[in-house]
């Protein structure tokens, strides 16, 4: 008889999953994540149309203002993913790197991919001049992510890496880097 497993056992021991399932979940997880973001995006844009939002500035100016946020957000996301790949893993919990990643953007925030996503969504809100994206979708995304991290991701990382993760957690903020007088 098998011992009863907790709901997140596959996050604690992804190597227990068959290889084909780990690969499948590694593909399905980001597709699902971005599918939810895109669905929420269309919902937010529908809210904008419903309330009759007028664009206060010319669209080209909105996109000029948005571009720095989009570039920084996407660059941060790609830089973060590259650190996982260099550590021989993926950001998807079913194929994690064997070691705790604390280099690159992970020196400044424990979840720089999410920080990049926040910056990019903010940029899209500016580019599309969408109050619903900026003031509804973005805060809901932050709240949902913070909940997921607290309930699933960080407890799993604490179990996997023990004291090393607890020390990292004390030293590095969750989403937004600390700004010091002499730089980051």
C-alpha positions as CSV (number, residue, x, y, z in Angstrom):
1,X,0.0,0.0,0.0
2,X,1.3,3.5,-0.9
3,X,1.6,6.2,1.6
4,X,-0.8,9.1,1.2
5,X,0.9,12.0,-0.6
6,X,0.2,15.6,-0.1
7,X,-1.4,17.6,-2.9
8,X,1.9,19.1,-4.2
9,X,4.0,15.9,-4.0
10,X,5.0,16.3,-7.7
11,X,6.6,19.7,-6.9
12,X,8.7,18.2,-4.1
13,X,10.0,15.2,-6.1
14,X,9.6,15.9,-9.8
15,X,12.1,13.2,-10.5
16,X,9.4,10.7,-9.4
17,X,7.3,11.6,-12.4
18,X,7.9,9.6,-15.6
19,X,10.1,11.5,-18.1
20,X,7.3,11.8,-20.7
21,X,5.0,13.4,-18.1
22,X,7.7,15.8,-16.9
23,X,8.3,16.9,-20.5
24,X,4.6,17.2,-21.2
25,X,4.0,19.3,-18.1
26,X,7.0,21.4,-18.9
27,X,5.3,22.4,-22.2
28,X,1.7,22.5,-20.9
29,X,2.5,24.7,-17.8
30,X,3.8,27.8,-19.6
31,X,1.1,27.5,-22.4
32,X,-1.6,27.4,-19.7
33,X,0.0,30.3,-17.8
34,X,0.2,32.5,-20.8
35,X,-3.3,31.4,-21.9
36,X,-4.7,32.6,-18.6
37,X,-2.8,36.0,-19.0
38,X,-4.1,36.4,-22.6
39,X,-7.6,35.5,-21.5
40,X,-7.4,38.1,-18.7
41,X,-6.0,40.6,-21.2
42,X,-9.0,40.2,-23.5
43,X,-11.4,40.4,-20.5
44,X,-9.7,43.7,-19.4
45,X,-9.9,45.1,-22.9
46,X,-13.7,44.2,-23.0
47,X,-14.1,46.1,-19.7
48,X,-12.4,49.1,-21.3
49,X,-14.9,48.9,-24.3
50,X,-17.8,48.4,-21.9
51,X,-17.0,51.6,-19.9
52,X,-16.2,53.5,-23.1
53,X,-12.6,54.4,-22.4
54,X,-11.3,57.2,-24.7
55,X,-7.6,57.3,-25.5
56,X,-6.3,60.6,-24.0
57,X,-3.2,60.7,-26.1
58,X,-2.3,59.7,-29.7
59,X,-1.7,55.9,-29.9
60,X,1.9,56.4,-31.2
61,X,2.7,58.4,-28.1
62,X,1.3,55.7,-25.9
63,X,3.5,53.1,-27.5
64,X,6.5,55.3,-27.3
65,X,5.9,55.7,-23.6
66,X,5.2,51.9,-23.3
67,X,8.3,50.6,-25.2
68,X,10.8,51.1,-22.3
69,X,8.6,49.1,-20.0
70,X,8.1,46.3,-22.5
71,X,11.8,46.1,-23.3
72,X,12.9,46.0,-19.7
73,X,10.1,43.6,-18.7
74,X,10.8,41.1,-21.5
75,X,14.6,41.4,-21.1
76,X,14.3,40.6,-17.4
77,X,12.1,37.6,-18.1
78,X,14.5,36.2,-20.7
79,X,17.5,36.9,-18.5
80,X,15.8,35.0,-15.6
81,X,15.0,32.1,-17.8
82,X,18.5,32.0,-19.1
83,X,19.8,31.5,-15.5
84,X,17.6,28.4,-15.1
85,X,18.8,27.0,-18.5
86,X,22.4,27.6,-17.5
87,X,21.7,25.7,-14.2
88,X,20.4,22.8,-16.3
89,X,16.7,23.2,-15.6
90,X,13.6,25.2,-16.5
91,X,11.4,27.6,-14.6
92,X,8.6,25.1,-14.7
93,X,8.4,23.2,-11.4
94,X,8.3,19.8,-13.1
95,X,11.9,20.3,-14.5
96,X,13.7,22.5,-12.0
97,X,17.4,23.0,-11.9
98,X,19.2,20.8,-9.4
99,X,20.7,23.8,-7.6
100,X,19.2,26.9,-6.1
101,X,19.6,29.8,-8.7
102,X,20.8,32.9,-6.9
103,X,22.8,34.7,-9.7
104,X,21.9,37.2,-12.3
105,X,18.6,38.9,-11.6
106,X,18.0,36.4,-8.7
107,X,20.5,38.4,-6.7
108,X,18.0,41.2,-6.5
109,X,14.6,39.5,-6.3
110,X,13.5,35.9,-5.7
111,X,11.0,36.0,-8.6
112,X,12.5,38.2,-11.4
113,X,10.4,36.5,-14.1
114,X,7.3,37.8,-12.4
115,X,8.9,41.2,-11.8
116,X,9.5,41.3,-15.6
117,X,5.9,40.2,-16.3
118,X,4.6,43.0,-14.0
119,X,6.7,45.6,-15.8
120,X,5.6,44.3,-19.2
121,X,1.9,44.2,-18.3
122,X,2.2,47.8,-17.0
123,X,3.8,48.7,-20.4
124,X,0.9,47.1,-22.3
125,X,-1.6,49.1,-20.1
126,X,0.2,52.3,-21.1
127,X,0.5,51.3,-24.8
128,X,-3.1,50.4,-25.2
129,X,-4.1,53.2,-22.8
130,X,-6.2,50.7,-20.9
131,X,-7.3,51.5,-17.3
132,X,-8.6,48.0,-16.9
133,X,-5.2,46.4,-17.7
134,X,-3.4,48.9,-15.5
135,X,-5.7,49.1,-12.6
136,X,-7.6,45.8,-12.6
137,X,-5.6,43.1,-14.5
138,X,-2.2,44.1,-13.1
139,X,-3.2,44.2,-9.4
140,X,-5.1,40.9,-9.8
141,X,-2.1,39.3,-11.4
142,X,0.2,40.5,-8.6
143,X,-2.3,39.1,-5.9
144,X,-2.7,35.8,-7.7
145,X,1.0,35.3,-8.1
146,X,1.8,36.3,-4.5
147,X,-0.8,33.7,-3.3
148,X,0.7,31.0,-5.5
149,X,4.2,31.7,-4.4
150,X,3.3,31.7,-0.7
151,X,1.1,28.6,-0.8
152,X,3.0,26.3,-3.3
153,X,6.3,27.6,-4.7
154,X,8.2,28.9,-1.7
155,X,7.3,26.0,0.7
156,X,8.5,23.6,-2.0
157,X,11.8,25.5,-2.4
158,X,12.2,25.4,1.4
159,X,11.7,21.7,1.5
160,X,14.1,21.1,-1.5
161,X,16.9,23.5,-0.4
162,X,16.4,23.8,3.3
163,X,18.5,26.4,5.2
164,X,20.1,27.6,1.9
165,X,16.7,28.8,0.7
166,X,15.7,30.2,4.1
167,X,18.8,32.3,4.1
168,X,18.2,33.4,0.5
169,X,14.6,34.3,1.4
170,X,15.8,36.5,4.3
171,X,18.4,38.2,2.1
172,X,16.5,38.8,-1.1
173,X,13.0,40.4,-1.5
174,X,10.2,38.4,-3.2
175,X,9.2,40.6,-6.2
176,X,10.6,44.1,-6.0
177,X,14.3,44.7,-5.5
178,X,15.4,46.9,-2.6
179,X,16.8,50.2,-3.6
180,X,19.9,51.2,-1.5
181,X,21.6,54.6,-1.4
182,X,24.6,53.2,-3.3
183,X,22.6,51.2,-5.9
184,X,20.9,47.9,-5.9
